[in-house]
Amino acid sequence: SSHLLPENSLVNWVMGTDGNYNLCHFWSNFEIVDLSLYRSEAYESYFNYLDNAQGFFYERWGDAPIHSIAATLLLHKGQIHWFEDIGYQHPGNMHCPRDPAMHAKCICDPGKAYTYRSACQTRFAKVNNMTKARMLEIIHDTEPKEEEEEKEAKGAEQPKKQ
């Protein structure tokens, strides 16, 4: 089903260099989602795979990691937006907006906020442009095809258009 994956996603934010889930996800109960994502063939395939693995029942997989992995795997990175100015608190995690003007509107203590010190936030801020070919190589533990390597090399040599 690799044809269902976008060329330029943020999947490397939630996927370690070994191809496994690294536990990074969006910590928030605030989502704005175009429901076409959840109705898509790609999401149905993803969800059915997870359902068949029985982790919802036996491992208590939660909605935040499931939605985060889906978004980073199935959406183009330009389709994902982190609402930095919305505070959030959950046991073990707190996010306060960076803008000092927002602090008066929030009950959270920016000195205790964890988000900006977390490895996942750092990773999200520095996420690189992993190509689809490289992602599939990591997932399937294979070497990239020569033609994909050539295409990637040509793309790296040419300046990016804005």
C-alpha positions as CSV (number, residue, x, y, z in Angstrom):
1,S,0.0,0.0,0.0
2,S,3.0,2.3,-0.3
3,H,1.2,4.1,-3.2
4,L,-1.1,5.6,-0.6
5,L,1.7,7.4,1.2
6,P,2.6,11.1,0.4
7,E,6.0,12.0,-0.9
8,N,6.8,14.6,1.8
9,S,5.4,13.7,5.3
10,L,6.4,14.2,8.9
11,V,6.6,10.4,9.6
12,N,10.2,10.7,10.7
13,W,8.9,12.7,13.7
14,V,7.2,9.5,15.1
15,M,9.5,6.9,13.5
16,G,13.0,6.2,14.9
17,T,16.0,5.5,12.6
18,D,15.2,1.8,13.2
19,G,11.8,2.2,11.7
20,N,9.9,1.7,15.0
21,Y,7.5,4.0,16.7
22,N,9.5,6.3,19.0
23,L,6.6,7.3,21.3
24,C,6.4,10.9,20.0
25,H,2.8,12.2,19.5
26,F,0.7,15.3,19.8
27,W,-0.3,15.8,23.4
28,S,-3.6,17.5,23.1
29,N,-7.3,16.9,23.1
30,F,-7.6,19.6,20.4
31,E,-7.8,18.5,16.8
32,I,-9.2,19.9,13.6
33,V,-9.4,17.1,11.1
34,D,-10.8,16.9,7.6
35,L,-12.9,13.7,7.9
36,S,-11.8,12.7,4.5
37,L,-8.6,11.5,6.2
38,Y,-10.5,9.0,8.4
39,R,-12.6,7.9,5.4
40,S,-9.7,7.4,3.1
41,E,-8.5,4.0,1.8
42,A,-5.1,4.7,3.4
43,Y,-6.6,5.3,6.9
44,E,-8.9,2.3,6.6
45,S,-5.9,0.1,5.8
46,Y,-3.9,1.6,8.7
47,F,-6.8,1.2,11.2
48,N,-7.5,-2.3,10.1
49,Y,-3.9,-3.3,10.5
50,L,-3.9,-1.8,14.1
51,D,-7.3,-3.5,14.9
52,N,-6.0,-6.9,13.7
53,A,-2.9,-6.4,15.9
54,Q,-5.4,-6.2,18.8
55,G,-3.4,-3.5,20.6
56,F,-6.5,-1.4,21.3
57,F,-7.8,-4.1,23.6
58,Y,-4.7,-5.7,24.9
59,E,-2.3,-2.8,25.0
60,R,-4.8,0.1,25.5
61,W,-3.4,2.1,22.6
62,G,-4.8,5.6,22.9
63,D,-6.2,8.0,20.4
64,A,-3.3,10.6,20.6
65,P,-0.6,8.2,19.3
66,I,-3.0,6.6,16.8
67,H,-4.0,10.0,15.4
68,S,-0.5,11.4,15.4
69,I,1.0,8.4,13.6
70,A,-1.8,8.5,11.1
71,A,-1.4,12.2,10.4
72,T,2.4,12.0,10.1
73,L,2.2,8.9,7.9
74,L,-0.7,9.8,5.7
75,L,-0.7,13.5,5.3
76,H,1.7,15.8,3.5
77,K,3.7,17.8,6.1
78,G,2.0,21.0,4.9
79,Q,-1.3,19.6,6.0
80,I,-0.3,19.4,9.7
81,H,-0.4,22.4,12.0
82,W,0.6,22.6,15.6
83,F,-1.4,25.1,17.5
84,E,1.4,26.4,19.7
85,D,-0.8,29.1,21.3
86,I,-3.2,26.7,23.0
87,G,-2.2,25.6,26.4
88,Y,-2.7,22.0,27.5
89,Q,-2.1,20.0,30.7
90,H,-2.1,16.2,31.1
91,P,-0.5,14.3,34.0
92,G,3.2,14.2,33.1
93,N,3.0,16.8,30.4
94,M,2.2,20.5,30.2
95,H,2.3,23.0,27.4
96,C,2.2,26.8,27.8
97,P,2.3,29.1,24.8
98,R,5.6,30.9,24.4
99,D,4.0,34.3,23.8
100,P,4.2,36.2,27.1
101,A,0.9,38.0,26.2
102,M,-0.8,34.6,26.2
103,H,0.4,33.7,29.7
104,A,-2.2,36.0,31.3
105,K,-4.9,34.0,29.5
106,C,-3.6,30.6,30.6
107,I,-3.5,29.0,34.0
108,C,-0.4,27.0,33.3
109,D,3.0,27.9,34.6
110,P,5.5,28.4,31.7
111,G,8.4,27.6,34.2
112,K,6.9,24.1,34.6
113,A,5.9,23.5,31.0
114,Y,7.6,20.4,29.6
115,T,6.8,20.7,25.9
116,Y,9.8,22.8,24.8
117,R,12.3,20.7,26.8
118,S,11.0,17.3,25.4
119,A,13.0,15.3,22.9
120,C,9.9,14.9,20.8
121,Q,9.3,18.7,20.5
122,T,13.0,19.1,19.6
123,R,12.6,16.4,17.0
124,F,9.4,18.0,15.7
125,A,11.1,21.4,15.4
126,K,14.1,19.9,13.5
127,V,12.3,17.3,11.5
128,N,14.0,16.7,8.2
129,N,12.6,16.0,4.7
130,M,12.7,12.2,4.7
131,T,11.8,11.0,1.3
132,K,9.2,8.3,0.7
133,A,11.8,6.0,-0.7
134,R,14.0,6.3,2.4
135,M,11.0,5.8,4.7
136,L,10.0,2.6,2.9
137,E,13.6,1.4,2.9
138,I,13.7,1.8,6.7
139,I,10.3,0.1,7.2
140,H,11.1,-2.8,5.0
141,D,14.8,-2.9,5.9
142,T,15.9,-2.8,2.3
143,E,18.3,-0.9,0.2
144,P,16.9,1.9,-2.0
145,K,16.5,1.2,-5.7
146,E,19.1,2.8,-8.0
147,E,16.5,4.8,-9.9
148,E,15.1,6.2,-6.6
149,E,18.6,7.1,-5.4
150,E,19.2,8.9,-8.7
151,K,15.9,10.8,-8.4
152,E,16.7,11.8,-4.8
153,A,20.2,12.9,-5.8
154,K,18.9,15.0,-8.7
155,G,16.3,16.6,-6.4
156,A,19.0,17.4,-3.8
157,E,21.2,19.1,-6.4
158,Q,18.5,21.4,-7.7
159,P,17.4,24.4,-5.7
160,K,14.0,24.1,-4.1
161,K,11.2,26.3,-5.5
162,Q,9.2,28.3,-3.0
